[in-house]
Amino acid sequence: MRLKSSERNLNNQESEKEKKSITSIFQQAAKSSDFYQFSLSEEQDLTISYFKSMVDADKINNLLLPSLQEHIKKISTINDVKKSIPFEDVQFTNEPLDIEKRLLKGYVILEFKYFKRFLTISVENTNLGYRENNDTENEFSVIGPKVGFVENISTNLHLLRKQLAVPELVFEEIKIGSMSKTEVVIAYLDGITNPEYVQTVRQRLEDIDFDVIFDNSQIDQIISDNSNSPFPIFLSTERTDRVVYAMVNGQVAILSNGSPYIITGPTTILDFFISPEDYYLNWVLGSFFRIIRIISVIFSLFATPIYVAILTYHYEVLPDDLLQPLISSRAHVPFPPIWEAIFLETTIELLREAGARLPTKIGQTLGIVGGIVIGQASVQAALTSNILLIIVSLSALASFTTPIFKMSNAIRLLRFPLILLAAFMGGFGIIIGFVLLLGHLLKLKSLGNPYMVPLYPFRIKSFSDSFIRSSYQFTSTRSRFLRPLSLKRYSPNQDKDDRNNE
Amino acid sequence: MNRINPKNLYFFCTFFLLSLLISGCSFPRQKIIDEVQILSVYGFDKVDDHFVGTALYSDFTDVGNKGSSILQGSGKKSLLIKQALNEQSPKPIEIGKLNLLIFGKELAENGVSYFVKAVCRDPLLGSNALLAVSEEPAGELLKKNKEKDSNYIYKMVEQNFKNQFVPLPTFHSFLFDYYGEGRDASVPYIKINQNENIEVNGLAVFKKDKLALILNPKESLLYKILRGRVIRGQTEFNIQKGNKIDSAILTILNGDEKRLIKTNKKKTKMKFDITLNGMVKDYPEWLDLMKRKNNLFLNNQLEKQMKEDFENLLLTFQKHQVDPLGIGDLARAHSKKWNEKEFYENVYPTIKFDVNVKVVLSQSGIGE
């Protein structure tokens, strides 16, 4: 690490020594076809330079040029120019580095040869190249808002600020990426979020040395506590309500420009099985769906390994009535159960991967064709048994109920080592796999906070919003394990009487 | 960012390689479900000085195959029998899903201790499998089952345990009675009836490891009630009023049984309090149960007959020196010094039994 930082210092010094002249900057820029440089009038020696691709051309044509032409005659001091230009971000600078940076960010540079001063005006077209539509596309919910984040960070900050209308909401900006200079924002609620987490995130973000940040998920991997874990350490979501809820509970959110996904942390494993919809439904229904989701994860992890283990080693545990269908459906399959299972699981993974790569409409057709035709055909061709087909497709279905995509990927991956262990050592192998998995989970931390809390360390008070989503009456405090600075969220109405006195 | 610890990497690689090697080692232990022969019924007989084992299984790999197949082999030891069966079978024989174990009557009379030790205590065998003694040699009985599903006999015994007169017939209860001090084992008794069908026909009571007494279905039901766990079943009894004699059927719905043992200086008294809730469904036409007087009369007759039957059964047990009810165990629990041999030689034959039967009839007289 020390070597790296000294190297970076060296770089900085060199660039400062170099002291690019402004003319050389313009010369370099002029190699690009989208660089525009022209003089407005001969007398005042006024040169305008900008990158056409970065600026809002309408603003230049309709506002900047007319006002300059109108006032150009009257200019006597440089400050007159500033007054006459109808833009908020107008700055003087003679610093070549500043000018280079601003030029690339979509500023217009006015050069007054007479005053020997440079004026930078922000006419950046922030919306250029970004989509207008901000529906949630991947984390869909039937009930509740369908507003999602977009690539543009100022829209995202706007969305957050709109929902959390308190001055305590703090956005801290850091620039990351030696080439991309991506704006990364740490968002948290001052006085609620534990400053330790903010400090940890800030520290880790500042330590990042990377060239181009394409997506927030890269930051997620770089700053995660354990990058060798298949489990996501931070929750990444495109839903505004999820991020706001996390922040209200005392978590930190990290936004980065150009990424519609926002990561929040510290997370616990149960956070990944919570859908915002749970909170929009009645608590009875919400709890039911949440329990179904958790059961489906367990099913998805263990169904195929248990099938393999039983069929390879433990025929004793099968009920009498299940023997016949199992044996007769397997009778013509030439492979041992392990190959059968691996074949089908791989097929499902192929279908999923192909479906994700193909355009939406073709993808749907492929899903149907793949699911029905391949499944049916492989049973008739005696490559797999009927019962395994049902188990594998059910467990694939179950894995998709997990609301966070990264978590459902992790679960689908973990099935494979478990299937192998089941084939090698039967039920004993499954238990070994489970113990290793549990050990790994117990060791995991998210921003220094245990990943398995409230299961381990056991926090009974936090169970009101974990496996079940209890009534709002019982979830009035923040989770204690996140160590927020203030515990109370709201005070529920204690009056349980019938409002209508009926 | 944390780097992978090289130690962990080595560990992972070794583990992965080892797990691949283990798969090679696991091959002989694999029992892939359609590549083993899963037996459902296993029967043993004694012929001269060696044993004959007969196994029944269904071959599910052939979908059209409805009946069951039979393998027969003989040998002096149970493992030799299994070996003989394996010699005739295309797939390895597995006894892990055995549902029923049948001892031929001749073998049972000569003692089953060897098989209890060698087969019943095999950890592969489930403790919820059933045990039975057959009147004919087990091999012959099983051959009668060839046309039917291999689990037919098992289901038949189980059905009779759930609804009729057969007391709990599992290995679990058999081994408890067999090894427990002060109790004797009892298992269902099956035979081939006149129509060449297999039926459950009472109960075989063991003394130690030898068959000592066979109870008929009615006695078997009474014994089941005295055991007290599951009180359910149907029994026939006689009604005599004036000079009219006919029989009626008592359906026992549920009941309660309590035992009490009292030991004075020399005499030991045993008391059973039995309450039976039931209904009389099938009764002679001349008895009008809508009348309260008749109802009481029926109740009295029933209680009297039941008491007599129970006491007769207990006397039979005493006479044959068997104790399937675990009276010795009860006495042991109520005394400081207890010696099994002494108890059965001196005390057991002299025990006075007192059975109190209370029958509560409900819904009697209501038509079907």
Boltz contact constraints between the chains, C-beta under 6 A:
constraints:
  - contact:
      token1: [A, 222]
      token2: [B, 1]
      max_distance: 6.0
  - contact:
      token1: [A, 227]
      token2: [B, 1]
      max_distance: 6.0
  - contact:
      token1: [A, 228]
      token2: [B, 4]
      max_distance: 6.0
  - contact:
      token1: [A, 311]
      token2: [B, 33]
      max_distance: 6.0
  - contact:
      token1: [A, 312]
      token2: [B, 30]
      max_distance: 6.0
  - contact:
      token1: [A, 312]
      token2: [B, 32]
      max_distance: 6.0
  - contact:
      token1: [A, 313]
      token2: [B, 31]
      max_distance: 6.0
  - contact:
      token1: [A, 315]
      token2: [B, 31]
      max_distance: 6.0
  - contact:
      token1: [A, 315]
      token2: [B, 33]
      max_distance: 6.0
  - contact:
      token1: [A, 316]
      token2: [B, 96]
      max_distance: 6.0
  - contact:
      token1: [A, 316]
      token2: [B, 97]
      max_distance: 6.0
  - contact:
      token1: [A, 320]
      token2: [B, 151]
      max_distance: 6.0
  - contact:
      token1: [A, 324]
      token2: [B, 60]
      max_distance: 6.0
  - contact:
      token1: [A, 327]
      token2: [B, 33]
      max_distance: 6.0
  - contact:
      token1: [A, 327]
      token2: [B, 34]
      max_distance: 6.0
  - contact:
      token1: [A, 327]
      token2: [B, 60]
      max_distance: 6.0
  - contact:
      token1: [A, 328]
      token2: [B, 60]
      max_distance: 6.0
  - contact:
      token1: [A, 328]
      token2: [B, 63]
      max_distance: 6.0
  - contact:
      token1: [A, 330]
      token2: [B, 34]
      max_distance: 6.0
  - contact:
      token1: [A, 331]
      token2: [B, 34]
      max_distance: 6.0
  - contact:
      token1: [A, 331]
      token2: [B, 61]
      max_distance: 6.0
  - contact:
      token1: [A, 336]
      token2: [B, 32]
      max_distance: 6.0
  - contact:
      token1: [A, 424]
      token2: [B, 19]
      max_distance: 6.0
  - contact:
      token1: [A, 424]
      token2: [B, 22]
      max_distance: 6.0
  - contact:
      token1: [A, 424]
      token2: [B, 23]
      max_distance: 6.0
  - contact:
      token1: [A, 424]
      token2: [B, 26]
      max_distance: 6.0
